[in-house]
Amino acid sequence: MMIKIQWYRSTIGAPKKHKIMVREMGFKKLNQIIERPDNAATRGVVAKIPHLLRIVE
């Protein structure tokens, strides 16, 4: 099963670790929506930075 994740807020002013996490998820542009496997690792990243990423239904 896959989930859709959206990068909806800029990383300007965010800690470097958060910027790295967004890029490692595969995001290239703001407001981009990507599909990732619905597993604990993916959910964990979204839970770590909910102010930058959200799950789209």
C-alpha positions as CSV (number, residue, x, y, z in Angstrom):
1,M,0.0,0.0,0.0
2,M,1.2,3.5,-0.8
3,I,0.6,6.9,0.8
4,K,0.7,10.3,-0.8
5,I,2.9,12.9,1.0
6,Q,3.0,16.6,0.2
7,W,5.8,19.1,1.0
8,Y,3.7,22.2,1.8
9,R,6.0,24.5,3.7
10,S,9.4,25.9,2.9
11,T,12.5,24.7,4.8
12,I,13.9,28.3,5.0
13,G,14.8,28.7,8.7
14,A,14.4,25.1,9.5
15,P,17.2,23.1,11.1
16,K,19.6,21.5,8.6
17,K,18.5,18.0,9.7
18,H,14.9,18.8,8.6
19,K,16.1,20.0,5.2
20,I,18.1,16.8,4.7
21,M,15.1,14.7,5.6
22,V,12.9,16.5,3.1
23,R,15.4,16.0,0.3
24,E,16.0,12.3,1.2
25,M,12.3,11.6,0.9
26,G,12.6,12.6,-2.7
27,F,11.1,16.1,-2.8
28,K,12.5,18.5,-5.4
29,K,10.0,21.4,-5.4
30,L,7.6,22.9,-2.9
31,N,4.0,21.7,-3.0
32,Q,5.1,18.5,-4.7
33,I,3.2,15.3,-3.9
34,I,5.0,12.0,-4.0
35,E,4.0,8.4,-3.2
36,R,5.9,6.3,-0.7
37,P,5.3,2.9,0.8
38,D,3.1,3.0,3.9
39,N,5.5,1.7,6.5
40,A,6.8,2.7,9.9
41,A,9.9,4.5,8.4
42,T,7.9,6.7,6.1
43,R,5.3,7.5,8.8
44,G,8.1,8.3,11.2
45,V,9.7,10.9,8.9
46,V,6.3,12.6,8.5
47,A,5.7,12.5,12.2
48,K,9.2,14.1,12.8
49,I,8.5,17.1,10.6
50,P,4.7,17.6,10.4
51,H,5.3,21.4,10.1
52,L,6.8,20.7,6.6
53,L,5.2,17.5,5.3
54,R,1.6,16.2,5.4
55,I,-0.2,13.1,4.3
56,V,-2.7,13.7,1.5
57,E,-5.8,11.5,1.4
